[in-house]
Amino acid sequence: MNRVFVLGNATVDIIQQMQCFPNPGETVLASTSLRCAGGKGLNQAVAAARTGASVSLAAPVGHDNDATFLAESVLEEADLCVDWLLSPAGTDLSVIWINGSGENVIVSSADCALSLQPTQSRNLCSVLEAGDLLVLQGNLSLAATLAAAEVARACGARTILNTAPIAWDMTSVLRLVDILIANEGEAAFLSQGAHDPAKALHAIGVPVVIVTLGPEGARIVHHEYDAILPAPIVLAIDTAGAGDVFTGTLAGFLAQGVDMISATTIAVAAASQSVTQSGTTPSFPSREAIRNLFDLIPQVSHA
């Protein structure tokens, strides 16, 4: 079985729920508040480990109590090995607001994530072997991300890039990506407003392009197929972290040899299940729930 190596950020998430987002200058009272482990890197590593894959996470954290909180939050995650990279910056924070419809807005700090240097990326990714999966996001610097992707390509590992957040020009990284995961807005931006963003990104050389469609599921474009994988109908309470569940679940099953269509379909179902619960990592489906999703794979329709 191949391994999943996630290089990314880890944050302490402060999640507040309210009926409506405040207007400029307005103060609203949150109905609930929650503090939990998060960050796209940590989230995706946890989701991948719950598929039963062997997963490693490398994430920068500060010398502070928040770093201790994060380390303690993943101690019980089977199949997950974490390399906490101590940084002079404080551990990053994410403030997440959830409205009555389950939609979210997120503001994250990134000083700690951006402290990771390209040399560190290269050294960390030197453990990759042919067939392994490197999972990246947009939280690290361009230089650190590009260095990691270059090592993965040289090693024969596959690279998954989840494009959120788009904080720098991703053009140079896209040429090294094997699987691109973007939501509709991100895909439109990366394709410079192309009529069909998924096909446009595939045309520039990305072998597999997956555009997540929220409650509609996901579209996957490959040279052999162009398919829409519908999501099960659920009542969304909190959508924060759903994209990370999708990415991590996909990576975990691909590492275990599951075919692309099946792995993507299970990832859609897992992400859909996560939005029915509050919080980021607290909402993620358990290992047992993930395994049970094999029996709930919806029919794939071709675009």
N, C-alpha and C positions, 0 to 999 in steps of 0.2 A: 504494500500500500504506500502511495506517495504521501508526502507531508504538505501541510499548509503552513506557510510562514507569513504572518501579518506584521508589516512594518507601518506603524501609525501612531496616532495620539491616544491618550487616555485622559479623561476629564472627570471631575466631580460635577454631576448634573444637579442643578436646582430647578425643579419642575413645579410650576404653578398652574393651576386650572382656574379658569374664569369663564363666565358666560360669553362675553365679547371682549375682543382686544381693545385696549384703551386708544382713544384718539389722541393726537398730539396735545400735550398739556393736561390731559385727563388722568385722574387717579382712580383705579378700580381695586376692589378687594378680591383676593384669591379665595376660592372656595376650599381648595386643598393645596398643600405644599409637600413636596417630597424631595429628599436628598439621596442620591444613589450614584453608583458607578456608571460611567458612560464614556463618551468619546468614540469616534468612528472606528479607530483601530481596536480598542478594547471590545467594543460591541461586536464587531465582525469576528474577532477571535473567539469570543464566548459562543456565538451562534455556530461557528464552524466546529468547535469542540463538541457541541451537543449533538452533532451528527454521528459522532463516534470516530471522527478522523483524528489523526495525530497533529496537534496544532502548537505552534510556537508564536509568541507575541513579543515584539521588542517595542517599547514605548518610553519616551522621555517623561520623567516626573521630577518634582522638586525635592528638596530636603525639608519636608514639612509633614504635618499631620494628615493633610489630604492624600499624600502619597501612601502613607500607612493605611488610610481608609481604603484606597483602591487595592492595595496588595491583599488586605484582609478579605475584600469582596470576592476575590477569585480563588481563594485557597481551596474551596471545595469543588472547583470545576475539574472534573476528570478529563484527562487527555490534553490539558492545557498547561504549557510551560511558559513562564513569563520572564523576560529579561528586562528589569526596570533600569532604565538608563538615567542616572542621576544628573540633573541639570542645575546650573546656578539660578535659573528662573524658577518662580513658584509654579506648583502644579496647576495646569490649566483648568478653567471653570467654564461650564456651559449653563446659560440661563435659558430655560425652555418655557414658553407660554403655550398653553393648550386652551382653545376656545370650546364652546358648547357643541360644536360640530366635530370635534376631535382633531381639527387642523392645528398646526403648530408653527411658531416662529422661534428661531434659535439665534442667540448671540453667544459666540465662544471666544475666549482668549486663546492665543496661540504662541505666546512667547516661549513656552517650554517646548512645544512641538517644533518650532522653527529653530531651536537651538541645536537640533541634530545636524551634524556636519556630513558632507558627502563621503569623507574618509570613513566615518562610522558606518554609514550605509553600506559601503563596499565591504567592509570587514564583517558586518553582521550577515550580509547576504552570501558570503563566501561558503556558507554551509549548505547552500542549495545544491541539489543534484538534479539530473535530467528527470523530467516528469513531475517534479515538485511544483507547487503553486505558490507564487508570491502575490500577496494581496496588498494593494496600495490605495490611498485615497488622496484628497487634495490638501490635507492639513499640514504636511511637511513642506519644506521649501522645494522649489523646482530643482535646485542642484542636488539635494539629497534624494529626491524621488527619481530623477534621471539616473543617478549613480546606481541606485538599487535595480532599476529596470535593465540597465546595461549589464550588470553582473548576472542577472537572471537569464538574459538572452544568451550570454556566453556560456552559461552552465547547462543550457538546454531545459531550464525550468519555464513554466508558463506564467505569464503575468496577467493578473486581473486588476484593472484600474476602475475604482468607483470614483466618478468625477467630482463628487461633492466634497468640500466646497470648491468652486472654481475661483481660486485666488491669484492665479498666474496663467500665462499662456501655456497651454498643454500640448501645443503642436509637436514639439520635439519629443515628448513622451509617447504620444499616440503611435509613432512608428515602431515602438518597442512593445506595444500592448497586444496580447493575444485575445483577451476578452474585455470589452468595454461595457461598463454598466452606468447608465445615465438616466435621469428622469427626463420628462418631455422638454422642460425648459432648458436643462443643461445640454441636451442633444441639439436643440435648435441653436443655442449659442455656439457650441463647438463646430457645428456645420455651417455657421455664418448665415443662418436663416434659410437653408436649403428647403425646397418644397417637401422632400422626404429625408429628414435628418438621418434616420437609421441607415438608409441605403447610401447616403452621401458619405457617412463615416466609414461604412464598409468599403466604399469605392476607393478611399484614400489608403487602404491597406490594412484596416483592422479586421482580422479574420472573423470574429464574432462580436456583433453589436447587440446589446440588450437595452431596450428602452422600457423603463418601468412606467406603468400607466395608472398607478394608484388602484382604485377599486375595480378598474377594468383589467388588471393583471399585468402582463408584460408582452412585449413583442421581441422576437429574436430573429436576427438576420444573419445568415451564413450563406456560403456559396451554394449549398445544397438545398436550402429551404428559407422561407420567410414565413414565420408562424406567429400567431397570436395565442397566448396561453391565458385563458380567462381565470379570474380570481373567484373564489367562493364568496357568496354574499354573506356579509357579516355586519354587525352594528359597531361602527368605529367609535371608540371612546378616546383613544390617544394614539396618534400616528407617529409620534416621536420614536425613532429607532427602527421603524419598519424596513427602511431601505438597507439598514445594516444587517437585519435578520436575513433579508433576501440575499445579500452579498455573501455573508458568512455561510449560510446554508448551502448555497450554490457551490462555493469553494470546497466545503467539507465533503459533499457527495461526489464532486468531480475527482477529488483526491482518492476516493474509494472506488473509482472506476465506473461510476454511474454515467450513462450517456447524457449528453448536453440537454436534450429536450426533457428527459425525465427529471434531471437535477434541477432545471429551471422551473419546471412545473411544481416540484416539491417546495422550492424556494418561494414561489408565489403563495402557496398555501400556508407556509410557515409565517411569512410576513403578514398575511391576512389574519392569522390567528393572533399575532402579537398586538394588533391594533384594538383588540377587544379587551385589553387590560391596560392599566395605568403604569406609567414609568417607562424607562428605557430598558436596562437589563432586567428589572423585575417582571417585565411583560413578556420576555422571550420564552417561547415554548420549551418545555423540558425535554430531556433526552428521550423519554418515553413518548411524549407527544410528537416529537419529530419523527420517530420511527413509525408511529401509527399513521402518519400522513402518506405513507406508501400506498395505503388502501383508499386514499381519498383523492388520487390524482385525477383531475378533470380531463375531459376529452380535449385534445388539441385541435384547433381549427387553423387552416392555412390562409394567410392573407392573400 
